[in-house]
Amino acid sequence: MESTIQYWQSIAWFMPLILLVVLWDSVWKIIAMWKAGRNNHLAWFLCIAIFNTMGILPIIYILLFRDKKEVDQN
């Protein structure tokens, strides 16, 4: 029992980092899935939903399929 308590105390600093990564991935995933759904890109929608890439795949999708209006304004 004591070793279990020591284990959790030794990794307690790691939990905020995990929560931050989960939050980061969730935000990008929601945005990209919403855009893929609006654009009728079923394959992208499924890939983004299935694979956990810490936000990399959703960011790639968002950058590749930007609206021309968004690109012109920047």
URNORBEL-V74391 format. One record per residue. N is the residue number from 1. RES is the residue in one letter. PHI is phi in radians with two decimals (999 if undefined). Layout:
BEGIN
n={N	N}
res={RES	RES}
phi={PHI	PHI}
END
This chain:
BEGIN
n={1	2	3	4	5	6	7	8	9	10	11	12	13	14	15	16	17	18	19	20	21	22	23	24	25	26	27	28	29	30	31	32	33	34	35	36	37	38	39	40	41	42	43	44	45	46	47	48	49	50	51	52	53	54	55	56	57	58	59	60	61	62	63	64	65	66	67	68	69	70	71	72	73	74}
res={M	E	S	T	I	Q	Y	W	Q	S	I	A	W	F	M	P	L	I	L	L	V	V	L	W	D	S	V	W	K	I	I	A	M	W	K	A	G	R	N	N	H	L	A	W	F	L	C	I	A	I	F	N	T	M	G	I	L	P	I	I	Y	I	L	L	F	R	D	K	K	E	V	D	Q	N}
phi={999	-1.16	-1.18	-1.14	-1.12	-1.11	-1.08	-1.16	-1.22	-1.29	-1.84	-1.07	-1.18	-1.39	-1.07	-1.05	-1.13	-1.10	-1.10	-1.12	-1.15	-1.10	-1.11	-0.97	-1.13	-1.11	-1.10	-1.13	-1.12	-1.09	-1.10	-1.18	-1.16	-1.10	-1.16	-1.12	-1.13	-1.15	-1.59	0.97	-1.77	-1.09	-1.09	-1.11	-1.00	-1.17	-1.10	-1.14	-1.22	-1.52	-1.60	-1.70	-2.12	0.94	1.57	-1.20	-1.10	-1.08	-1.13	-1.06	-1.06	-1.06	-1.23	-1.25	-2.00	-1.24	-1.23	-1.10	-1.08	-1.14	-1.22	-1.16	-1.27	-1.50}
END
